[in-house]
Amino acid sequence: MTYIILAAGKGTSLQPLTIKTPKSLYKLDRHSTVLQRMVRTIRKFDHKAEIVVVAGFMYDHVLREVERENVIVVRNPFYATTSSIASLWFARKYLERDNVTILSSDIVLEDRLIEEIICQNTDKPYVLVDSGKTTGKYNVQVQDDKICVMSKALSSFFAQYVCVTKLDAVSARFLLEEIDTMVNAEMYDQLFEDAIVQMIFENDFDLYYKDVKGYAWTEVDTVDDLIKAREVQKQ
């Protein structure tokens, strides 16, 4: 399976902690950072994993961090003026795979979640959500077993998006076409998830979800999250 880890952002929400280092390089302990833990845990449960890291902010630091981890590093040189759709566009050739998992580099997931869900193949596109969390910055509304919208601006929603998207071969190529279209239209300031939403609204794209309520995880977006991340890492 192919895993694309998006790690190009500046992590402005955690400044001043991230002035001189990307938040994905925050140390969870003396032996590993957020990014290292993600890479190593995936490798633990998927020995044949093809892992791609898209870096931008402090690219050299990220490159040194993973140079011994047997990963492919792709650069988004325009990270300061673009968003995740551009980062994924720079790694677009890796969307031409049979199974693709796209992850944010600033999430910490318990081992059980990575083993039982992240590292499992899929025959349909779906995102991970957590219905037990109600304060997320990017949330989803559902209808039956499908996502009907994902957005930062939902006044009511079913669950928080966990920043993980899993795609089969057909949906990965569908997403590749959509991000190509949007980037060529100079919409490179959008999230790649916004491209998926366009697919839902414009092409009746079926996007499913898997509720991971009960698993331990956190997105590292605040100082409090850093403390929680260390707790999740121990599980």
Secondary structure, 3 states (H helix, E strand, C coil): CEEEEEECCCCHHHCCCCCCCCHHHCECCCCCEHHHHHHHHHHHHCCCCEEEEEECCCHHHHHHHHCCCCCEEEECCCCCCCCHHHHHHHCHHHHCCCEEEEEECCEEECHHHHHHHHCCCCCCCEEEEECCCCCCCCEEEEECCEEEEEECCCCCCCEEEEEEEEEEHHHHHHHHHHHHHHHHCCCCCCCHHHHHHHHHHHHCCCCEEEECCCCCEEECCCHHHHHHHHHHHCC
